[in-house]
Amino acid sequence: MAWGDVALNALDIFNHELMLFAAIGFLVGGIDDVAVDLVFGWQALRHRRHGNGERLERLPGPEHRLAVFVPAWDEAAVIGAMLQTALARFDHPDFDIYVGTYPNDTATIDAVRAIADRDARVRLVIGDTPGPTTKAACLNTLWHALQADTRRSRHVHAVVLHDAEDVVHRDELRVFDALTRRYDAVQLPVLPLVDKGSRLVSGHYCDEFAIAHGKHLPVRQSLGAALPFAGVGCAIRTDMLARIAALRNGEPFDAGSLTEDYELGLTVARLGGTARFARIRTTNARDASDLVAVRAFFPGSLDAAVRQKARWMTGIALVGWDRTGWARPAALGDHWMRMRDRRGLVAMLVLAAAYLGLIGWALGVLGHALVDRPIAPVGPVVSSLLAANAVLLAWRLALRACFVGHAYGATEALWSLPRAIVANIIALLATRRALFSYVALLRGGALTWDKTAHRFPETARLTA
């Protein structure tokens, strides 16, 4: 047998095993996704039968004082517009905005001070440590400032978390005020803004949050699983934060975490606290069904998206696994959801195998054509797996388009189909970066705020 035939036979075997591995992996992941879809469908039918949920006009009026925390490192380009918009939009009589800055970031300090000098509701807080630290460390600085202020003034009922690029909703503080009377924490949906200049990269965040906050978090809530926070558009009662701080030397936000928002939600659940994911709609003159949600532009370049996704993956699937562990033994729904949180690395391994298999298959077709030898037919097992996965893929893409269409309209629903490929590429690159970051942390590397550059929509688009 010639060496060319040996190489071709080896390539065929390699392609077959790779295809089998990827097909089984996709099937397991697809069944897992369908199980979530079934839970969501059952809950949707129940809600339709018993009404469409809470609306803003049915909630009690404002009653408590709230504090909004905005950590800001190198945010001079957006923080001024964000604060002006928030001050103009928030429909609540009693709130303050605490902005955390760093002594070596004078541009951001000046931008915040320009607003604070004109509006007493903005409190500029300059930390002692030069930046960047972790985001959680900045939030702890704000917590200490709030504690010092509270000793001299009235009690603050809850802390609301936002980022410097967030476009706040006018009614969100009213929702937080009302719901934190019943729950220890409340998370609003996050809806990324459509960036027409980056329809593929930035746009894939629209798809992912439409599904995550349209389906996955409601399913977690219905199963009684711990509710991870998004880090923005969430409110935590100060008495709950004080309980957490008592366990961490006076600091409620874990400065040793890359994803303090995700872990904070699990911590609230571990302490027996209650959390609510709130999809509240209100009626107004512009839109008959307006969702109270947080909106923001997400990274528009490939490099920025990869860095952000890598941080999430490192914090949740790698470092976070060691830090947060599993739920109570009998909390099967919580175990299932945490397993889904951490399946990203395995999913990327399966995806990489699939793409590598496609390349190998193309080489195999070329090789067989050169030696004029037919390709061996795919066996019945692999054929059945491929057929099942094709059906599951079509289902996932159709459901993805439905959720995106519900949140953004038909145009973005169509864009969600090619963006699925872009999302896979970003995830693969992020996995590689996350693994290198994790190894660096294991070797004693320092945690830093690996943030991306932000942008804020034009003022003309933000009518109060």
Secondary structure, DSSP 8 states (H G I E B T S, - for coil): --HHHHHHHHHHHHHHHHHHHHHHHHHHHHHHHHHHHHHHHHHHHHHHHH-S--BGGGS----S-EEEEEE-SS-TTTHHHHHHHHHHH---SSEEEEEEE-TT-HHHHHHHHHHHTT-TTEEEEE-SS-S---HHHHHHHHHHHHHHHHTTS----EEEE--TT-B--TTHHHHHHHHTTT-SEEE--EEE---TT-TTTTHHHHHHHHHIIIIIHHHHHHHT------SSSEEEEHHHHHHHHHHTTT-SS-TT-S-HHHHHHHHHHHTT--EEE---EE--SS-SSEE--EEE----SHHHHHHHHHHHHIIIIIHHHHHH----TT-HHHHHHHHHHTTHHHHHHHHHHHHHHHHHHHHHHHHHHHTT-------HHHHHHHHHHHHHHHHHHHHHHHHHHHHH-HHHHHHHHHHHHHHHHHHHHHHHHHHHHHHHHHTT--------------GGG---
